Amino acid sequence: MENISRIKWACRRGMLELDVILMPFVENHYADLPQAEKDLFQVLLDGDDPVLFAWFMGHEECPNEALTQLIKKIHKLNGALV
């Protein structure tokens, strides 16, 4: 079982834009994810802020298809337009 407090802490980034995307997702949707997506989300959290920002904003394409699908899911569940 994952430590949700550790995951929430990892969502607190150096960029407010990422905090606004990641924190609501963890608070509202993370618990409902299948374990494989939870594991993938934790891999995503290991990324550098500028890279994650570029992927979430659509400025760069993520080279990993599974992460790309998770990013799209996060946007959808958060109700984001990007």
PDB file as gemmi writes it, atoms N, CA and C in Angstrom:
CRYST1    1.000    1.000    1.000  90.00  90.00  90.00 P 1                      
ATOM      1  N   MET A   1       0.852  -1.191   0.000  1.00  0.00           N  
ATOM      2  CA  MET A   1       0.000   0.000   0.000  1.00  0.00           C  
ATOM      3  C   MET A   1       0.892   1.247   0.000  1.00  0.00           C  
ATOM      4  N   GLU A   2       0.549   2.189  -0.838  1.00  0.00           N  
ATOM      5  CA  GLU A   2       1.368   3.393  -0.947  1.00  0.00           C  
ATOM      6  C   GLU A   2       1.091   4.354   0.206  1.00  0.00           C  
ATOM      7  N   ASN A   3       2.032   5.212   0.429  1.00  0.00           N  
ATOM      8  CA  ASN A   3       1.915   6.212   1.470  1.00  0.00           C  
ATOM      9  C   ASN A   3       1.363   7.489   0.828  1.00  0.00           C  
ATOM     10  N   ILE A   4       0.081   7.753   1.019  1.00  0.00           N  
ATOM     11  CA  ILE A   4      -0.572   8.893   0.360  1.00  0.00           C  
ATOM     12  C   ILE A   4       0.029  10.215   0.813  1.00  0.00           C  
ATOM     13  N   SER A   5       0.494  10.287   2.042  1.00  0.00           N  
ATOM     14  CA  SER A   5       1.132  11.523   2.506  1.00  0.00           C  
ATOM     15  C   SER A   5       2.403  11.803   1.719  1.00  0.00           C  
ATOM     16  N   ARG A   6       3.183  10.746   1.437  1.00  0.00           N  
ATOM     17  CA  ARG A   6       4.405  10.905   0.657  1.00  0.00           C  
ATOM     18  C   ARG A   6       4.069  11.331  -0.774  1.00  0.00           C  
ATOM     19  N   ILE A   7       3.018  10.787  -1.321  1.00  0.00           N  
ATOM     20  CA  ILE A   7       2.609  11.137  -2.683  1.00  0.00           C  
ATOM     21  C   ILE A   7       2.141  12.588  -2.727  1.00  0.00           C  
ATOM     22  N   LYS A   8       1.353  13.003  -1.748  1.00  0.00           N  
ATOM     23  CA  LYS A   8       0.916  14.406  -1.704  1.00  0.00           C  
ATOM     24  C   LYS A   8       2.110  15.337  -1.572  1.00  0.00           C  
ATOM     25  N   TRP A   9       3.088  14.949  -0.763  1.00  0.00           N  
ATOM     26  CA  TRP A   9       4.281  15.776  -0.600  1.00  0.00           C  
ATOM     27  C   TRP A   9       5.026  15.874  -1.932  1.00  0.00           C  
ATOM     28  N   ALA A  10       5.119  14.776  -2.665  1.00  0.00           N  
ATOM     29  CA  ALA A  10       5.811  14.766  -3.952  1.00  0.00           C  
ATOM     30  C   ALA A  10       5.080  15.618  -4.993  1.00  0.00           C  
ATOM     31  N   CYS A  11       3.790  15.848  -4.787  1.00  0.00           N  
ATOM     32  CA  CYS A  11       3.013  16.681  -5.706  1.00  0.00           C  
ATOM     33  C   CYS A  11       3.245  18.167  -5.467  1.00  0.00           C  
ATOM     34  N   ARG A  12       3.832  18.500  -4.357  1.00  0.00           N  
ATOM     35  CA  ARG A  12       4.162  19.903  -4.070  1.00  0.00           C  
ATOM     36  C   ARG A  12       5.453  20.208  -4.810  1.00  0.00           C  
ATOM     37  N   ARG A  13       5.318  20.901  -5.913  1.00  0.00           N  
ATOM     38  CA  ARG A  13       6.439  21.119  -6.811  1.00  0.00           C  
ATOM     39  C   ARG A  13       6.981  22.529  -6.660  1.00  0.00           C  
ATOM     40  N   GLY A  14       8.027  22.805  -7.408  1.00  0.00           N  
ATOM     41  CA  GLY A  14       8.592  24.141  -7.430  1.00  0.00           C  
ATOM     42  C   GLY A  14       7.840  25.087  -8.342  1.00  0.00           C  
ATOM     43  N   MET A  15       6.875  24.547  -9.074  1.00  0.00           N  
ATOM     44  CA  MET A  15       6.090  25.365 -10.008  1.00  0.00           C  
ATOM     45  C   MET A  15       4.627  25.312  -9.584  1.00  0.00           C  
ATOM     46  N   LEU A  16       4.060  26.467  -9.332  1.00  0.00           N  
ATOM     47  CA  LEU A  16       2.652  26.547  -8.927  1.00  0.00           C  
ATOM     48  C   LEU A  16       1.744  25.879  -9.954  1.00  0.00           C  
ATOM     49  N   GLU A  17       2.069  26.025 -11.231  1.00  0.00           N  
ATOM     50  CA  GLU A  17       1.239  25.443 -12.290  1.00  0.00           C  
ATOM     51  C   GLU A  17       1.118  23.929 -12.131  1.00  0.00           C  
ATOM     52  N   LEU A  18       2.198  23.277 -11.727  1.00  0.00           N  
ATOM     53  CA  LEU A  18       2.146  21.829 -11.517  1.00  0.00           C  
ATOM     54  C   LEU A  18       1.384  21.487 -10.246  1.00  0.00           C  
ATOM     55  N   ASP A  19       1.548  22.294  -9.209  1.00  0.00           N  
ATOM     56  CA  ASP A  19       0.785  22.071  -7.971  1.00  0.00           C  
ATOM     57  C   ASP A  19      -0.714  22.094  -8.268  1.00  0.00           C  
ATOM     58  N   VAL A  20      -1.128  23.034  -9.087  1.00  0.00           N  
ATOM     59  CA  VAL A  20      -2.552  23.211  -9.413  1.00  0.00           C  
ATOM     60  C   VAL A  20      -3.099  22.024 -10.204  1.00  0.00           C  
ATOM     61  N   ILE A  21      -2.241  21.353 -10.930  1.00  0.00           N  
ATOM     62  CA  ILE A  21      -2.656  20.174 -11.695  1.00  0.00           C  
ATOM     63  C   ILE A  21      -2.596  18.920 -10.828  1.00  0.00           C  
ATOM     64  N   LEU A  22      -1.496  18.730 -10.137  1.00  0.00           N  
ATOM     65  CA  LEU A  22      -1.248  17.468  -9.451  1.00  0.00           C  
ATOM     66  C   LEU A  22      -2.015  17.311  -8.137  1.00  0.00           C  
ATOM     67  N   MET A  23      -2.068  18.359  -7.332  1.00  0.00           N  
ATOM     68  CA  MET A  23      -2.717  18.221  -6.019  1.00  0.00           C  
ATOM     69  C   MET A  23      -4.201  17.872  -6.110  1.00  0.00           C  
ATOM     70  N   PRO A  24      -4.996  18.582  -6.923  1.00  0.00           N  
ATOM     71  CA  PRO A  24      -6.408  18.203  -7.006  1.00  0.00           C  
ATOM     72  C   PRO A  24      -6.600  16.775  -7.529  1.00  0.00           C  
ATOM     73  N   PHE A  25      -5.739  16.377  -8.457  1.00  0.00           N  
ATOM     74  CA  PHE A  25      -5.831  15.018  -8.987  1.00  0.00           C  
ATOM     75  C   PHE A  25      -5.608  13.992  -7.881  1.00  0.00           C  
ATOM     76  N   VAL A  26      -4.573  14.191  -7.086  1.00  0.00           N  
ATOM     77  CA  VAL A  26      -4.285  13.240  -6.009  1.00  0.00           C  
ATOM     78  C   VAL A  26      -5.407  13.249  -4.976  1.00  0.00           C  
ATOM     79  N   GLU A  27      -5.859  14.424  -4.618  1.00  0.00           N  
ATOM     80  CA  GLU A  27      -6.897  14.522  -3.586  1.00  0.00           C  
ATOM     81  C   GLU A  27      -8.239  13.954  -4.034  1.00  0.00           C  
ATOM     82  N   ASN A  28      -8.553  14.072  -5.325  1.00  0.00           N  
ATOM     83  CA  ASN A  28      -9.886  13.681  -5.797  1.00  0.00           C  
ATOM     84  C   ASN A  28      -9.955  12.379  -6.580  1.00  0.00           C  
ATOM     85  N   HIS A  29      -8.840  11.933  -7.155  1.00  0.00           N  
ATOM     86  CA  HIS A  29      -8.931  10.803  -8.084  1.00  0.00           C  
ATOM     87  C   HIS A  29      -7.903   9.693  -7.875  1.00  0.00           C  
ATOM     88  N   TYR A  30      -6.800  10.003  -7.239  1.00  0.00           N  
ATOM     89  CA  TYR A  30      -5.711   9.025  -7.121  1.00  0.00           C  
ATOM     90  C   TYR A  30      -6.182   7.709  -6.506  1.00  0.00           C  
ATOM     91  N   ALA A  31      -6.946   7.777  -5.452  1.00  0.00           N  
ATOM     92  CA  ALA A  31      -7.378   6.564  -4.740  1.00  0.00           C  
ATOM     93  C   ALA A  31      -8.180   5.622  -5.634  1.00  0.00           C  
ATOM     94  N   ASP A  32      -8.828   6.154  -6.662  1.00  0.00           N  
ATOM     95  CA  ASP A  32      -9.665   5.336  -7.547  1.00  0.00           C  
ATOM     96  C   ASP A  32      -8.899   4.706  -8.704  1.00  0.00           C  
ATOM     97  N   LEU A  33      -7.629   5.050  -8.851  1.00  0.00           N  
ATOM     98  CA  LEU A  33      -6.844   4.509  -9.961  1.00  0.00           C  
ATOM     99  C   LEU A  33      -6.527   3.038  -9.739  1.00  0.00           C  
ATOM    100  N   PRO A  34      -6.431   2.278 -10.842  1.00  0.00           N  
ATOM    101  CA  PRO A  34      -5.892   0.916 -10.703  1.00  0.00           C  
ATOM    102  C   PRO A  34      -4.433   0.993 -10.255  1.00  0.00           C  
ATOM    103  N   GLN A  35      -3.946  -0.049  -9.634  1.00  0.00           N  
ATOM    104  CA  GLN A  35      -2.585  -0.039  -9.096  1.00  0.00           C  
ATOM    105  C   GLN A  35      -1.544   0.283 -10.157  1.00  0.00           C  
ATOM    106  N   ALA A  36      -1.720  -0.217 -11.371  1.00  0.00           N  
ATOM    107  CA  ALA A  36      -0.741   0.052 -12.437  1.00  0.00           C  
ATOM    108  C   ALA A  36      -0.634   1.551 -12.716  1.00  0.00           C  
ATOM    109  N   GLU A  37      -1.766   2.263 -12.691  1.00  0.00           N  
ATOM    110  CA  GLU A  37      -1.738   3.709 -12.918  1.00  0.00           C  
ATOM    111  C   GLU A  37      -1.184   4.451 -11.711  1.00  0.00           C  
ATOM    112  N   LYS A  38      -1.418   3.941 -10.518  1.00  0.00           N  
ATOM    113  CA  LYS A  38      -0.810   4.538  -9.325  1.00  0.00           C  
ATOM    114  C   LYS A  38       0.710   4.439  -9.420  1.00  0.00           C  
ATOM    115  N   ASP A  39       1.186   3.280  -9.824  1.00  0.00           N  
ATOM    116  CA  ASP A  39       2.631   3.091  -9.981  1.00  0.00           C  
ATOM    117  C   ASP A  39       3.179   4.032 -11.048  1.00  0.00           C  
ATOM    118  N   LEU A  40       2.462   4.175 -12.143  1.00  0.00           N  
ATOM    119  CA  LEU A  40       2.882   5.056 -13.230  1.00  0.00           C  
ATOM    120  C   LEU A  40       2.877   6.518 -12.778  1.00  0.00           C  
ATOM    121  N   PHE A  41       1.895   6.900 -11.978  1.00  0.00           N  
ATOM    122  CA  PHE A  41       1.845   8.261 -11.458  1.00  0.00           C  
ATOM    123  C   PHE A  41       3.075   8.551 -10.600  1.00  0.00           C  
ATOM    124  N   GLN A  42       3.491   7.576  -9.827  1.00  0.00           N  
ATOM    125  CA  GLN A  42       4.678   7.765  -9.005  1.00  0.00           C  
ATOM    126  C   GLN A  42       5.931   7.903  -9.875  1.00  0.00           C  
ATOM    127  N   VAL A  43       5.966   7.213 -11.005  1.00  0.00           N  
ATOM    128  CA  VAL A  43       7.069   7.393 -11.965  1.00  0.00           C  
ATOM    129  C   VAL A  43       7.026   8.819 -12.511  1.00  0.00           C  
ATOM    130  N   LEU A  44       5.828   9.291 -12.836  1.00  0.00           N  
ATOM    131  CA  LEU A  44       5.664  10.654 -13.343  1.00  0.00           C  
ATOM    132  C   LEU A  44       6.205  11.676 -12.344  1.00  0.00           C  
ATOM    133  N   LEU A  45       5.946  11.457 -11.076  1.00  0.00           N  
ATOM    134  CA  LEU A  45       6.399  12.388 -10.038  1.00  0.00           C  
ATOM    135  C   LEU A  45       7.917  12.469  -9.928  1.00  0.00           C  
ATOM    136  N   ASP A  46       8.609  11.482 -10.448  1.00  0.00           N  
ATOM    137  CA  ASP A  46      10.075  11.503 -10.430  1.00  0.00           C  
ATOM    138  C   ASP A  46      10.645  12.435 -11.501  1.00  0.00           C  
ATOM    139  N   GLY A  47       9.792  12.914 -12.402  1.00  0.00           N  
ATOM    140  CA  GLY A  47      10.250  13.798 -13.479  1.00  0.00           C  
ATOM    141  C   GLY A  47      10.615  15.185 -12.975  1.00  0.00           C  
ATOM    142  N   ASP A  48      11.426  15.865 -13.751  1.00  0.00           N  
ATOM    143  CA  ASP A  48      11.816  17.238 -13.438  1.00  0.00           C  
ATOM    144  C   ASP A  48      10.678  18.197 -13.764  1.00  0.00           C  
ATOM    145  N   ASP A  49      10.540  19.232 -12.958  1.00  0.00           N  
ATOM    146  CA  ASP A  49       9.456  20.189 -13.140  1.00  0.00           C  
ATOM    147  C   ASP A  49       9.373  20.784 -14.549  1.00  0.00           C  
ATOM    148  N   PRO A  50      10.469  21.268 -15.131  1.00  0.00           N  
ATOM    149  CA  PRO A  50      10.346  21.856 -16.471  1.00  0.00           C  
ATOM    150  C   PRO A  50       9.847  20.862 -17.520  1.00  0.00           C  
ATOM    151  N   VAL A  51      10.257  19.618 -17.386  1.00  0.00           N  
ATOM    152  CA  VAL A  51       9.816  18.580 -18.330  1.00  0.00           C  
ATOM    153  C   VAL A  51       8.336  18.290 -18.126  1.00  0.00           C  
ATOM    154  N   LEU A  52       7.936  18.101 -16.866  1.00  0.00           N  
ATOM    155  CA  LEU A  52       6.518  17.846 -16.585  1.00  0.00           C  
ATOM    156  C   LEU A  52       5.650  19.010 -17.044  1.00  0.00           C  
ATOM    157  N   PHE A  53       6.103  20.212 -16.799  1.00  0.00           N  
ATOM    158  CA  PHE A  53       5.350  21.393 -17.227  1.00  0.00           C  
ATOM    159  C   PHE A  53       5.162  21.375 -18.749  1.00  0.00           C  
ATOM    160  N   ALA A  54       6.225  21.099 -19.472  1.00  0.00           N  
ATOM    161  CA  ALA A  54       6.146  21.071 -20.936  1.00  0.00           C  
ATOM    162  C   ALA A  54       5.171  19.991 -21.404  1.00  0.00           C  
ATOM    163  N   TRP A  55       5.185  18.845 -20.762  1.00  0.00           N  
ATOM    164  CA  TRP A  55       4.263  17.768 -21.142  1.00  0.00           C  
ATOM    165  C   TRP A  55       2.822  18.129 -20.818  1.00  0.00           C  
ATOM    166  N   PHE A  56       2.574  18.638 -19.620  1.00  0.00           N  
ATOM    167  CA  PHE A  56       1.208  18.965 -19.222  1.00  0.00           C  
ATOM    168  C   PHE A  56       0.632  20.127 -20.025  1.00  0.00           C  
ATOM    169  N   MET A  57       1.472  21.061 -20.413  1.00  0.00           N  
ATOM    170  CA  MET A  57       1.007  22.212 -21.185  1.00  0.00           C  
ATOM    171  C   MET A  57       0.956  21.933 -22.680  1.00  0.00           C  
ATOM    172  N   GLY A  58       1.464  20.786 -23.088  1.00  0.00           N  
ATOM    173  CA  GLY A  58       1.456  20.435 -24.496  1.00  0.00           C  
ATOM    174  C   GLY A  58       2.551  21.105 -25.305  1.00  0.00           C  
ATOM    175  N   HIS A  59       3.555  21.654 -24.634  1.00  0.00           N  
ATOM    176  CA  HIS A  59       4.663  22.308 -25.330  1.00  0.00           C  
ATOM    177  C   HIS A  59       5.627  21.289 -25.913  1.00  0.00           C  
ATOM    178  N   GLU A  60       5.694  20.121 -25.284  1.00  0.00           N  
ATOM    179  CA  GLU A  60       6.527  19.020 -25.754  1.00  0.00           C  
ATOM    180  C   GLU A  60       5.720  17.741 -25.632  1.00  0.00           C  
ATOM    181  N   GLU A  61       6.062  16.781 -26.471  1.00  0.00           N  
ATOM    182  CA  GLU A  61       5.399  15.485 -26.425  1.00  0.00           C  
ATOM    183  C   GLU A  61       6.187  14.551 -25.517  1.00  0.00           C  
ATOM    184  N   CYS A  62       5.497  13.890 -24.630  1.00  0.00           N  
ATOM    185  CA  CYS A  62       6.124  12.909 -23.758  1.00  0.00           C  
ATOM    186  C   CYS A  62       6.511  11.691 -24.610  1.00  0.00           C  
ATOM    187  N   PRO A  63       7.746  11.207 -24.481  1.00  0.00           N  
ATOM    188  CA  PRO A  63       8.173  10.080 -25.302  1.00  0.00           C  
ATOM    189  C   PRO A  63       7.617   8.730 -24.844  1.00  0.00           C  
ATOM    190  N   ASN A  64       6.995   8.687 -23.682  1.00  0.00           N  
ATOM    191  CA  ASN A  64       6.462   7.447 -23.124  1.00  0.00           C  
ATOM    192  C   ASN A  64       4.942   7.443 -23.299  1.00  0.00           C  
ATOM    193  N   GLU A  65       4.433   6.512 -24.089  1.00  0.00           N  
ATOM    194  CA  GLU A  65       2.997   6.479 -24.391  1.00  0.00           C  
ATOM    195  C   GLU A  65       2.142   6.272 -23.143  1.00  0.00           C  
ATOM    196  N   ALA A  66       2.593   5.430 -22.231  1.00  0.00           N  
ATOM    197  CA  ALA A  66       1.820   5.192 -21.012  1.00  0.00           C  
ATOM    198  C   ALA A  66       1.717   6.464 -20.177  1.00  0.00           C  
ATOM    199  N   LEU A  67       2.817   7.206 -20.070  1.00  0.00           N  
ATOM    200  CA  LEU A  67       2.775   8.479 -19.341  1.00  0.00           C  
ATOM    201  C   LEU A  67       1.905   9.489 -20.061  1.00  0.00           C  
ATOM    202  N   THR A  68       1.964   9.491 -21.392  1.00  0.00           N  
ATOM    203  CA  THR A  68       1.121  10.399 -22.177  1.00  0.00           C  
ATOM    204  C   THR A  68      -0.351  10.134 -21.889  1.00  0.00           C  
ATOM    205  N   GLN A  69      -0.730   8.873 -21.842  1.00  0.00           N  
ATOM    206  CA  GLN A  69      -2.121   8.528 -21.558  1.00  0.00           C  
ATOM    207  C   GLN A  69      -2.519   8.929 -20.140  1.00  0.00           C  
ATOM    208  N   LEU A  70      -1.598   8.789 -19.198  1.00  0.00           N  
ATOM    209  CA  LEU A  70      -1.889   9.200 -17.821  1.00  0.00           C  
ATOM    210  C   LEU A  70      -2.042  10.713 -17.732  1.00  0.00           C  
ATOM    211  N   ILE A  71      -1.199  11.453 -18.427  1.00  0.00           N  
ATOM    212  CA  ILE A  71      -1.307  12.912 -18.442  1.00  0.00           C  
ATOM    213  C   ILE A  71      -2.660  13.326 -19.010  1.00  0.00           C  
ATOM    214  N   LYS A  72      -3.091  12.673 -20.082  1.00  0.00           N  
ATOM    215  CA  LYS A  72      -4.410  12.969 -20.663  1.00  0.00           C  
ATOM    216  C   LYS A  72      -5.519  12.655 -19.669  1.00  0.00           C  
ATOM    217  N   LYS A  73      -5.381  11.558 -18.953  1.00  0.00           N  
ATOM    218  CA  LYS A  73      -6.385  11.186 -17.956  1.00  0.00           C  
ATOM    219  C   LYS A  73      -6.439  12.213 -16.830  1.00  0.00           C  
ATOM    220  N   ILE A  74      -5.279  12.671 -16.385  1.00  0.00           N  
ATOM    221  CA  ILE A  74      -5.229  13.684 -15.326  1.00  0.00           C  
ATOM    222  C   ILE A  74      -5.946  14.947 -15.789  1.00  0.00           C  
ATOM    223  N   HIS A  75      -5.665  15.380 -17.016  1.00  0.00           N  
ATOM    224  CA  HIS A  75      -6.346  16.556 -17.562  1.00  0.00           C  
ATOM    225  C   HIS A  75      -7.859  16.342 -17.599  1.00  0.00           C  
ATOM    226  N   LYS A  76      -8.275  15.196 -18.080  1.00  0.00           N  
ATOM    227  CA  LYS A  76      -9.706  14.906 -18.197  1.00  0.00           C  
ATOM    228  C   LYS A  76     -10.386  14.901 -16.821  1.00  0.00           C  
ATOM    229  N   LEU A  77      -9.779  14.213 -15.883  1.00  0.00           N  
ATOM    230  CA  LEU A  77     -10.389  14.117 -14.552  1.00  0.00           C  
ATOM    231  C   LEU A  77     -10.375  15.455 -13.815  1.00  0.00           C  
ATOM    232  N   ASN A  78      -9.383  16.276 -14.094  1.00  0.00           N  
ATOM    233  CA  ASN A  78      -9.319  17.607 -13.489  1.00  0.00           C  
ATOM    234  C   ASN A  78     -10.222  18.601 -14.215  1.00  0.00           C  
ATOM    235  N   GLY A  79     -10.719  18.220 -15.368  1.00  0.00           N  
ATOM    236  CA  GLY A  79     -11.559  19.126 -16.142  1.00  0.00           C  
ATOM    237  C   GLY A  79     -10.764  20.181 -16.870  1.00  0.00           C  
ATOM    238  N   ALA A  80      -9.478  19.884 -17.144  1.00  0.00           N  
ATOM    239  CA  ALA A  80      -8.609  20.850 -17.828  1.00  0.00           C  
ATOM    240  C   ALA A  80      -8.918  20.926 -19.306  1.00  0.00           C  
ATOM    241  N   LEU A  81      -8.622  22.046 -19.896  1.00  0.00           N  
ATOM    242  CA  LEU A  81      -8.861  22.263 -21.322  1.00  0.00           C  
ATOM    243  C   LEU A  81      -7.647  21.904 -22.168  1.00  0.00           C  
ATOM    244  N   VAL A  82      -6.490  21.778 -21.537  1.00  0.00           N  
ATOM    245  CA  VAL A  82      -5.254  21.478 -22.292  1.00  0.00           C  
ATOM    246  C   VAL A  82      -5.179  20.006 -22.593  1.00  0.00           C  
TER     247      VAL A  82                                                      
END                                                                             
